[in-house]
Amino acid sequence: MGNHLPPGAYCARHSLQHTSARDENWHLLVWSVAMKLSISVVGTGRMGSALARALLRSGYRTTVWNRTKQKAEPLAALGATVAGSVLEVVNAAEIIIVNVSDYQATAALLHDDAVASALRGKLVVELTSGTPHGAREAAEWFAEHGASYLDGAIMATPDFIGTDAGTILISGPRQAFDANEEMFRALGGNVQHIGEEPGRSNALDSALLAVMWGALFGTLHAIAVSQAEEIDLGELARQWTALAPVVDGLVADLINRTNAGRFASDGETLSSISPHYGAFQHLLELMEARKIDRSVVDGYDAIFQRAIAAGHLHDDFAALSQFLESPDKRSLRSGPREGSLLAG
């Protein structure tokens, strides 16, 4: 390997040549650690710190930087090097993981001429939340400056990072992912490459978060109704546990039927729009009577009404998926689907 050994590797090899049999395994471990790539983590908030800790646990030489240096210093006790500047943290590693507030913050840190020059030939892994459009713009900028780029969405809270259940979605060049799969596995056991298009991770992130926020805001409504009607929240929790498998099945069925374009009611329909809308009116009346905020559920009502006005009252609930699109896009579709009221 000659002069291409990473820092520290020569010392490890020299030690191996002079070790006793008793110490051989220890020195082999030193050699393994020395051969790992150097990783830099830019941004050490709760999530960035979790990423750095996972890398350190897996033996990666890790350099960290944070605008507020004090937030990075606890990682030094675990073996990380705390860089004094963005340029220093970029120069320290072959792979740069960025976890800051947004793409604008990343640009403010990395679009400096000296930093951009230092990025050439390196891999940047952007794990900052953003939009698909922002990811595409970032990928273009890094390509123009000679750096490889992968964009990722972390589908987990910090306590899942470095565990088997840790999920991170990665998009961008497959070759860059495959070449560093061991490093990604250190960050989570469920790190997935989901496509070459750089905006894919953030698009899927937003889609999945929409499901999560729907559940959380629905729970807020459930809490408000329960409190207004003097229902113990422990009882709400118990009954939700019984209902959850039903909801899971409805969500899976909604996705599958929409994917297949099966919007008309058929023998496999779990529920049509009609009974949902009838029960939903009862919720609206209760919330109005109890003066519970209706701003979210009024939006649901508007979607129901658009679908019903178009003749889909007795179609499968999945027919509602057509009415979250813009009117212009909907107008490009052919007439009412078979089984709708307007289809006769």
VENUR-V425888 format. One record per residue. N is the residue number from 1. RES is the residue in three letters. SS is DSSP state (hx for helix, st for strand, lp for the rest). NEAR is the number of other C-alpha atoms within 8 Angstrom. Layout:
BEGIN
((N | RES | SS | NEAR) (N | RES | SS | NEAR))
END
This chain:
BEGIN
((1 | MET | lp | 4) (2 | GLY | hx | 4) (3 | ASN | hx | 4) (4 | HIS | hx | 5) (5 | LEU | lp | 10) (6 | PRO | lp | 9) (7 | PRO | lp | 6) (8 | GLY | lp | 8) (9 | ALA | hx | 11) (10 | TYR | hx | 9) (11 | CYS | hx | 7) (12 | ALA | hx | 12) (13 | ARG | hx | 9) (14 | HIS | hx | 8) (15 | SER | hx | 9) (16 | LEU | hx | 10) (17 | GLN | hx | 6) (18 | HIS | lp | 6) (19 | THR | lp | 9) (20 | SER | lp | 6) (21 | ALA | hx | 5) (22 | ARG | hx | 5) (23 | ASP | hx | 8) (24 | GLU | hx | 10) (25 | ASN | hx | 7) (26 | TRP | hx | 7) (27 | HIS | hx | 12) (28 | LEU | hx | 9) (29 | LEU | hx | 8) (30 | VAL | hx | 9) (31 | TRP | hx | 11) (32 | SER | hx | 8) (33 | VAL | hx | 10) (34 | ALA | hx | 12) (35 | MET | hx | 9) (36 | LYS | lp | 9) (37 | LEU | lp | 10) (38 | SER | st | 12) (39 | ILE | st | 14) (40 | SER | st | 16) (41 | VAL | st | 17) (42 | VAL | st | 15) (43 | GLY | lp | 13) (44 | THR | lp | 16) (45 | GLY | lp | 9) (46 | ARG | hx | 7) (47 | MET | hx | 10) (48 | GLY | hx | 13) (49 | SER | hx | 12) (50 | ALA | hx | 12) (51 | LEU | hx | 12) (52 | ALA | hx | 14) (53 | ARG | hx | 10) (54 | ALA | hx | 12) (55 | LEU | hx | 14) (56 | LEU | hx | 13) (57 | ARG | hx | 7) (58 | SER | lp | 7) (59 | GLY | lp | 8) (60 | TYR | lp | 12) (61 | ARG | st | 13) (62 | THR | st | 15) (63 | THR | st | 15) (64 | VAL | st | 16) (65 | TRP | st | 17) (66 | ASN | lp | 11) (67 | ARG | lp | 5) (68 | THR | lp | 6) (69 | LYS | lp | 9) (70 | GLN | hx | 6) (71 | LYS | hx | 9) (72 | ALA | hx | 14) (73 | GLU | hx | 9) (74 | PRO | hx | 8) (75 | LEU | hx | 13) (76 | ALA | hx | 10) (77 | ALA | lp | 7) (78 | LEU | lp | 8) (79 | GLY | lp | 8) (80 | ALA | lp | 13) (81 | THR | st | 9) (82 | VAL | st | 11) (83 | ALA | lp | 10) (84 | GLY | lp | 8) (85 | SER | lp | 7) (86 | VAL | hx | 12) (87 | LEU | hx | 9) (88 | GLU | hx | 9) (89 | VAL | hx | 16) (90 | VAL | hx | 12) (91 | ASN | hx | 8) (92 | ALA | lp | 10) (93 | ALA | lp | 13) (94 | GLU | lp | 10) (95 | ILE | st | 12) (96 | ILE | st | 14) (97 | ILE | st | 12) (98 | VAL | st | 13) (99 | ASN | lp | 13) (100 | VAL | lp | 14) (101 | SER | lp | 8) (102 | ASP | lp | 9) (103 | TYR | hx | 13) (104 | GLN | hx | 6) (105 | ALA | hx | 9) (106 | THR | hx | 11) (107 | ALA | hx | 8) (108 | ALA | hx | 8) (109 | LEU | hx | 8) (110 | LEU | hx | 9) (111 | HIS | lp | 8) (112 | ASP | lp | 8) (113 | ASP | hx | 6) (114 | ALA | hx | 7) (115 | VAL | hx | 12) (116 | ALA | hx | 11) (117 | SER | hx | 8) (118 | ALA | hx | 9) (119 | LEU | hx | 13) (120 | ARG | lp | 9) (121 | GLY | lp | 7) (122 | LYS | lp | 11) (123 | LEU | st | 13) (124 | VAL | st | 12) (125 | VAL | st | 12) (126 | GLU | st | 11) (127 | LEU | lp | 12) (128 | THR | lp | 12) (129 | SER | lp | 9) (130 | GLY | lp | 9) (131 | THR | lp | 9) (132 | PRO | hx | 12) (133 | HIS | hx | 7) (134 | GLY | hx | 10) (135 | ALA | hx | 14) (136 | ARG | hx | 10) (137 | GLU | hx | 8) (138 | ALA | hx | 9) (139 | ALA | hx | 11) (140 | GLU | hx | 8) (141 | TRP | hx | 8) (142 | PHE | hx | 11) (143 | ALA | hx | 10) (144 | GLU | hx | 7) (145 | HIS | lp | 10) (146 | GLY | lp | 10) (147 | ALA | lp | 13) (148 | SER | st | 11) (149 | TYR | st | 13) (150 | LEU | st | 16) (151 | ASP | st | 14) (152 | GLY | st | 14) (153 | ALA | st | 13) (154 | ILE | st | 8) (155 | MET | lp | 9) (156 | ALA | lp | 10) (157 | THR | lp | 7) (158 | PRO | hx | 8) (159 | ASP | hx | 6) (160 | PHE | hx | 12) (161 | ILE | lp | 14) (162 | GLY | lp | 13) (163 | THR | lp | 9) (164 | ASP | lp | 8) (165 | ALA | lp | 8) (166 | GLY | lp | 15) (167 | THR | st | 14) (168 | ILE | st | 13) (169 | LEU | st | 13) (170 | ILE | st | 15) (171 | SER | st | 17) (172 | GLY | st | 13) (173 | PRO | lp | 11) (174 | ARG | hx | 10) (175 | GLN | hx | 6) (176 | ALA | hx | 11) (177 | PHE | hx | 12) (178 | ASP | hx | 7) (179 | ALA | hx | 6) (180 | ASN | lp | 8) (181 | GLU | hx | 8) (182 | GLU | hx | 6) (183 | MET | hx | 8) (184 | PHE | hx | 9) (185 | ARG | hx | 11) (186 | ALA | hx | 11) (187 | LEU | hx | 14) (188 | GLY | lp | 16) (189 | GLY | lp | 12) (190 | ASN | st | 10) (191 | VAL | st | 13) (192 | GLN | st | 8) (193 | HIS | st | 9) (194 | ILE | st | 9) (195 | GLY | st | 11) (196 | GLU | lp | 9) (197 | GLU | lp | 8) (198 | PRO | lp | 14) (199 | GLY | lp | 14) (200 | ARG | hx | 12) (201 | SER | hx | 15) (202 | ASN | hx | 14) (203 | ALA | hx | 10) (204 | LEU | hx | 8) (205 | ASP | hx | 10) (206 | SER | hx | 8) (207 | ALA | hx | 8) (208 | LEU | hx | 8) (209 | LEU | hx | 8) (210 | ALA | hx | 8) (211 | VAL | hx | 8) (212 | MET | hx | 8) (213 | TRP | hx | 8) (214 | GLY | hx | 8) (215 | ALA | hx | 8) (216 | LEU | hx | 8) (217 | PHE | hx | 8) (218 | GLY | hx | 8) (219 | THR | hx | 8) (220 | LEU | hx | 8) (221 | HIS | hx | 8) (222 | ALA | hx | 9) (223 | ILE | hx | 10) (224 | ALA | hx | 9) (225 | VAL | hx | 11) (226 | SER | hx | 12) (227 | GLN | hx | 10) (228 | ALA | hx | 8) (229 | GLU | lp | 6) (230 | GLU | lp | 6) (231 | ILE | lp | 9) (232 | ASP | lp | 8) (233 | LEU | hx | 9) (234 | GLY | hx | 6) (235 | GLU | hx | 8) (236 | LEU | hx | 12) (237 | ALA | hx | 8) (238 | ARG | hx | 8) (239 | GLN | hx | 8) (240 | TRP | hx | 8) (241 | THR | hx | 8) (242 | ALA | hx | 7) (243 | LEU | hx | 8) (244 | ALA | hx | 8) (245 | PRO | hx | 8) (246 | VAL | hx | 7) (247 | VAL | hx | 8) (248 | ASP | hx | 8) (249 | GLY | hx | 8) (250 | LEU | hx | 9) (251 | VAL | hx | 8) (252 | ALA | hx | 8) (253 | ASP | hx | 8) (254 | LEU | hx | 10) (255 | ILE | hx | 9) (256 | ASN | hx | 8) (257 | ARG | hx | 11) (258 | THR | hx | 12) (259 | ASN | hx | 7) (260 | ALA | hx | 6) (261 | GLY | lp | 6) (262 | ARG | lp | 9) (263 | PHE | lp | 12) (264 | ALA | lp | 12) (265 | SER | lp | 12) (266 | ASP | lp | 6) (267 | GLY | lp | 4) (268 | GLU | lp | 5) (269 | THR | lp | 8) (270 | LEU | lp | 6) (271 | SER | lp | 8) (272 | SER | st | 13) (273 | ILE | hx | 13) (274 | SER | hx | 9) (275 | PRO | hx | 8) (276 | HIS | hx | 9) (277 | TYR | hx | 9) (278 | GLY | hx | 8) (279 | ALA | hx | 8) (280 | PHE | hx | 8) (281 | GLN | hx | 8) (282 | HIS | hx | 8) (283 | LEU | hx | 8) (284 | LEU | hx | 10) (285 | GLU | hx | 8) (286 | LEU | hx | 9) (287 | MET | hx | 12) (288 | GLU | hx | 9) (289 | ALA | hx | 7) (290 | ARG | lp | 7) (291 | LYS | lp | 6) (292 | ILE | lp | 9) (293 | ASP | lp | 6) (294 | ARG | lp | 9) (295 | SER | hx | 6) (296 | VAL | hx | 7) (297 | VAL | hx | 8) (298 | ASP | hx | 8) (299 | GLY | hx | 8) (300 | TYR | hx | 8) (301 | ASP | hx | 8) (302 | ALA | hx | 8) (303 | ILE | hx | 11) (304 | PHE | hx | 11) (305 | GLN | hx | 8) (306 | ARG | hx | 9) (307 | ALA | hx | 13) (308 | ILE | hx | 9) (309 | ALA | hx | 7) (310 | ALA | lp | 8) (311 | GLY | lp | 10) (312 | HIS | lp | 13) (313 | LEU | lp | 11) (314 | HIS | lp | 12) (315 | ASP | lp | 15) (316 | ASP | st | 14) (317 | PHE | hx | 10) (318 | ALA | hx | 12) (319 | ALA | hx | 13) (320 | LEU | hx | 10) (321 | SER | hx | 8) (322 | GLN | hx | 7) (323 | PHE | hx | 11) (324 | LEU | lp | 7) (325 | GLU | lp | 8) (326 | SER | lp | 7) (327 | PRO | hx | 6) (328 | ASP | hx | 6) (329 | LYS | hx | 8) (330 | ARG | hx | 10) (331 | SER | hx | 7) (332 | LEU | lp | 6) (333 | ARG | lp | 6) (334 | SER | lp | 6) (335 | GLY | lp | 5) (336 | PRO | lp | 9) (337 | ARG | lp | 9) (338 | GLU | lp | 6) (339 | GLY | lp | 10) (340 | SER | lp | 14) (341 | LEU | hx | 9) (342 | LEU | hx | 8) (343 | ALA | hx | 9) (344 | GLY | lp | 5))
END
